[in-house]
Amino acid sequence: MALIVKNGRVIDPASNRDAVADVRIADGMVAEVGPNLSAPGAEVFDASGLIVAPGFIDMHVHLREPGFEHAETIESGSRAAAAGGFTSICCMPNTKPVNDSATVTSYIVERARGQAVVNVFPIGAITKGSAGEELAAIGAMKAAGAVAISDDGMPVMSARVMRRAMEFARSYDLPVIQHCEDLNLSSGGDMHEGAPSVRLGLRGIPAVAEDVMVARDLLLAGFTGARYHVAHLSTRNAAGMVEHARRAGLPVTCEATPHHFSLADIDMPPYDSNYKMKPPLRSTCDRAAVVDAIAAGTVSAIASDHAPHPGSEKMQEFERCPFGIIGLETAVALALEVLVHPGRITLRRCIELFTTGPSGVLRLNRGTLVPGAPGDVTILSTDLAWSYDVNQSFSRSRNSPFHGRTFRGGPVATVVKGEVVWKR
């Protein structure tokens, strides 16, 4: 099978290409990029007036399978990813059982091979059961297909355990992804600690809970030489510390989520559980700092932190409901709306944050359209007007704060291994 994406504006930051061209994909790989391409019997996708980019990568997704299939499955999550313009996603290990062994990693890989419409890369746990006490089988998980380690959802509170994890990860050339939260400072909190939390009578999670953990881990990263990645950066001080570490030459990276750069705590309707996530929506100052960090190049990737929860769990009292929102289908549109259209970053930089950025952090050897690369393509429009209806989502869950929001720009089609797996 062959596919030719014709007449689109091809933007490939990895090869420094930005020009109208055709992309020919054969046998699941990019065969050539150039003008007026043809191939007998090839399927043709006319991308006139559209942006043709390397397949977008979301390095922070919760697929819930195995164990929580009522919230999401590998199959449903992959379809939501395709509808969001993503050709590759990386799934966090907080499943049941936790992905802390080669057995669970292999299950996810095999399940994805048979059920997913996009590429799925597992992330293994740092510790057994993500309990923060004993290291998981890091080497075995990598051999089974894990591309990083993380206890996301739970921070590794012990500095001793984190040091050992970094040393093991370095020996296996894996990045350590940390959910940065000092539980001694955040325990019992439901939203960001600030004037809105006081006004609503809700317990607060102070920004310093993130800052303290980032500071500790950056020191450990410098000590061990490990590749270290801060998940869902959300505070001004954390962004400053990551930038300082990068300038010092440490192999440190971070990601930002669309909800943290597009919303602040003052934007939350009172007690609306669809606005409850961890880290929580921060102050307007923190939100602006995250945008500044993206514009300055401190942030390496935009990741959705897609965290599905069924209505039976999410639609409880604010203090009782779980943290997390879905975000695969709105991430690209929010990046265009908040970052590109106002001129904070260029379209090329936006594409980098979804392609070469996450691919570089995880060393996936993806995110480009050079001949020989995987035939994954994201086709998007910067002007398309559309509204997000969460009830039409491919996800099994509906917990989004962006229901009913009208966007300008977003994905139009998603191509995986030369096959159009979703089209608007």
SVG drawing of the C-alpha trace seen along z (x, -y; Angstrom):
<svg xmlns="http://www.w3.org/2000/svg" viewBox="-23 -38 50 50">
<polyline fill="none" stroke="black" stroke-width="0.4" points="0.0,0.0 1.2,-3.5 -0.2,-6.9 0.7,-10.3 -0.2,-13.4 -0.2,-16.1 0.0,-19.9 0.3,-20.6 2.7,-22.9 5.3,-20.5 6.8,-21.7 9.5,-19.3 11.7,-21.0 14.1,-18.0 15.1,-18.4 14.6,-22.2 11.9,-21.9 9.0,-24.4 7.6,-24.4 4.7,-23.2 5.5,-19.6 4.1,-16.1 4.9,-13.2 4.9,-9.7 4.7,-6.8 5.3,-3.2 5.4,-0.1 4.7,-2.1 7.7,-4.3 8.4,-7.8 9.7,-7.1 10.3,-10.7 9.3,-14.3 9.2,-16.7 7.0,-18.3 4.7,-16.5 5.2,-13.0 3.3,-10.1 3.0,-6.3 0.8,-3.9 -2.2,-2.8 -1.3,-5.0 -4.1,-6.5 -4.0,-10.3 -4.8,-12.7 -5.2,-16.3 -3.8,-18.6 -4.1,-21.8 -4.2,-24.7 -3.3,-22.5 -0.2,-21.9 1.6,-18.5 3.8,-17.7 5.6,-14.6 3.3,-12.5 2.6,-14.2 3.8,-12.4 2.0,-12.7 4.5,-11.5 2.1,-11.5 -1.1,-9.6 -3.1,-7.4 -4.7,-4.5 -6.0,-2.7 -5.6,0.8 -5.1,3.2 -7.4,2.9 -9.5,-0.2 -11.1,0.5 -14.3,-1.2 -12.5,-4.5 -10.4,-3.9 -8.9,-1.1 -5.9,-1.0 -8.2,-0.8 -10.5,-3.7 -7.5,-5.9 -5.7,-5.3 -8.8,-6.4 -9.0,-9.6 -5.3,-10.1 -5.8,-9.8 -8.7,-12.3 -6.3,-14.7 -3.7,-14.4 -1.4,-12.1 0.3,-9.2 2.2,-8.0 1.4,-8.0 3.3,-6.9 1.2,-5.4 1.9,-5.8 2.2,-2.8 -0.5,-3.5 -2.6,-0.6 -3.8,2.4 -1.5,4.2 1.0,1.4 3.3,1.7 6.4,2.6 7.4,5.8 8.2,7.2 5.0,9.1 2.8,6.1 4.9,4.2 4.7,7.0 0.9,7.2 0.6,3.5 2.8,3.9 0.9,6.9 -2.5,5.4 -1.6,2.3 -0.3,4.2 -3.7,5.8 -6.1,3.0 -4.5,-0.4 -4.8,-2.6 -1.7,-4.6 1.7,-3.6 1.8,-2.9 5.0,-3.1 4.8,-1.9 6.4,-3.8 7.4,-1.5 7.2,-2.2 10.2,-3.4 9.2,-1.4 7.3,1.8 3.6,1.0 4.6,-2.7 4.9,-2.5 8.2,-4.5 10.1,-1.8 11.7,0.8 12.9,0.4 11.0,2.1 12.5,4.4 13.9,1.5 16.1,3.5 13.5,6.2 10.9,3.6 13.2,1.8 13.8,5.1 10.1,5.6 9.5,2.2 9.5,-0.5 10.8,-3.8 11.1,-5.6 10.4,-5.1 8.0,-7.0 5.7,-6.6 3.5,-9.3 0.5,-10.0 2.8,-9.3 6.1,-11.1 9.1,-9.2 9.4,-10.7 12.6,-9.0 15.7,-10.8 17.6,-7.5 15.3,-5.6 15.3,-8.3 19.1,-8.4 19.2,-4.6 16.5,-4.9 18.5,-7.6 21.7,-5.5 19.9,-2.4 18.1,-4.5 21.4,-6.0 22.9,-2.6 20.0,-1.5 19.9,-4.9 16.3,-5.6 14.9,-9.0 13.4,-9.3 10.0,-11.1 8.9,-12.6 5.5,-13.7 7.0,-16.6 5.0,-16.9 6.1,-16.9 3.2,-15.0 4.1,-16.4 3.2,-19.9 0.3,-18.9 -1.5,-16.2 -5.2,-16.8 -5.3,-19.6 -7.8,-19.8 -6.8,-22.9 -4.1,-25.5 -3.5,-27.3 -4.4,-30.9 -7.2,-33.4 -9.7,-31.3 -9.2,-28.2 -9.8,-30.4 -12.9,-31.9 -14.3,-28.4 -13.3,-26.9 -11.2,-24.2 -7.9,-22.9 -4.9,-24.2 -1.9,-22.6 0.8,-25.2 3.1,-25.8 6.1,-25.2 5.1,-21.5 6.2,-21.2 9.2,-23.5 10.7,-21.6 10.6,-18.3 12.0,-19.8 14.9,-21.4 15.7,-18.1 15.6,-16.1 17.7,-18.5 20.4,-18.1 20.2,-14.4 20.2,-14.6 23.4,-16.6 24.9,-14.1 24.0,-11.0 24.2,-12.3 20.8,-10.8 18.4,-12.1 15.7,-13.7 12.3,-14.9 9.8,-17.1 6.2,-16.0 3.4,-18.6 5.4,-21.7 3.1,-24.2 4.9,-26.8 7.1,-29.8 9.9,-28.7 10.0,-25.2 10.3,-26.7 13.2,-28.9 15.0,-26.0 14.7,-23.8 16.0,-26.6 19.0,-27.1 19.8,-23.4 19.6,-23.3 22.0,-26.3 24.3,-24.5 24.4,-21.6 22.4,-19.0 20.4,-16.5 17.2,-17.9 13.9,-18.4 10.3,-19.2 6.8,-19.2 3.9,-21.5 0.2,-20.6 -2.4,-22.5 -4.6,-23.0 -1.7,-24.5 -0.8,-27.0 -4.4,-27.9 -6.2,-28.0 -5.6,-29.4 -7.3,-28.7 -9.5,-31.8 -11.0,-30.3 -12.5,-27.3 -16.3,-27.5 -17.0,-26.9 -16.7,-23.2 -16.6,-22.0 -14.8,-18.6 -13.8,-18.8 -11.3,-21.5 -9.7,-19.3 -6.3,-17.9 -2.8,-17.4 -0.8,-19.6 -3.8,-21.9 -4.6,-24.9 -2.1,-27.5 -2.2,-31.2 -2.3,-33.6 1.4,-34.3 2.3,-30.7 0.3,-30.2 2.1,-33.1 5.4,-31.7 4.7,-28.3 3.8,-30.1 7.1,-32.1 9.0,-28.9 7.5,-27.4 8.4,-30.6 12.0,-30.7 12.7,-27.1 12.8,-25.7 10.0,-23.3 10.8,-20.4 7.3,-19.0 3.6,-19.6 1.9,-16.6 -1.8,-16.2 -1.7,-14.2 -4.9,-12.6 -6.4,-11.2 -9.8,-9.6 -12.3,-9.0 -15.9,-7.8 -18.7,-10.0 -19.6,-7.8 -16.3,-8.7 -15.7,-12.2 -19.2,-13.6 -18.9,-13.5 -18.3,-16.3 -15.1,-18.2 -13.2,-17.0 -14.0,-13.3 -13.6,-13.1 -10.3,-11.9 -7.8,-14.3 -7.4,-14.4 -9.0,-15.4 -9.0,-14.0 -7.0,-16.1 -6.0,-14.2 -8.6,-15.7 -8.0,-19.3 -4.3,-19.6 -3.3,-20.7 -6.1,-23.2 -5.2,-24.7 -1.6,-25.0 -2.6,-26.9 -5.1,-29.1 -3.0,-30.1 0.6,-29.9 0.6,-30.3 -2.2,-32.7 -1.2,-35.3 2.4,-35.1 4.0,-33.7 5.6,-30.9 5.9,-30.1 4.0,-27.3 7.3,-25.6 8.1,-25.8 4.7,-24.4 5.3,-21.4 8.7,-20.9 7.0,-20.6 4.8,-17.8 7.5,-16.0 11.2,-16.4 10.8,-17.5 9.2,-14.4 11.0,-12.1 14.3,-13.5 13.4,-13.1 12.5,-9.5 14.8,-8.7 12.0,-7.3 13.7,-8.1 10.4,-9.6 9.1,-13.0 10.5,-13.6 9.5,-13.1 12.9,-12.3 13.0,-9.3 13.2,-6.1 11.4,-7.5 8.1,-5.9 5.2,-6.9 3.4,-8.8 1.9,-12.2 -0.3,-14.8 -2.3,-17.0 -3.7,-20.1 -5.3,-23.5 -4.5,-26.7 -7.9,-28.3 -10.5,-25.6 -13.3,-26.6 -14.8,-23.8 -16.4,-23.1 -15.4,-20.4 -18.3,-18.2 -17.1,-15.9 -20.1,-13.7 -18.7,-12.8 -15.3,-12.0 -13.7,-8.7 -12.6,-8.3 -14.7,-6.3 -14.7,-9.2 -16.1,-12.7 -14.1,-14.7 -13.0,-17.7 -13.2,-21.4 -13.2,-22.4 -16.7,-21.0 -18.5,-23.3 -15.4,-25.5 -14.9,-26.8 -11.4,-26.6 -9.6,-28.1 -7.4,-25.4 -6.8,-21.8 -6.0,-18.4 -7.7,-17.4 -6.3,-13.9 -4.0,-11.4 -1.8,-9.0 -0.1,-6.0 2.3,-3.8 0.8,-5.2 -2.8,-4.6 -5.3,-7.3 -6.6,-6.2 -8.8,-9.3 -10.1,-12.2 -12.3,-15.1"/>
</svg>
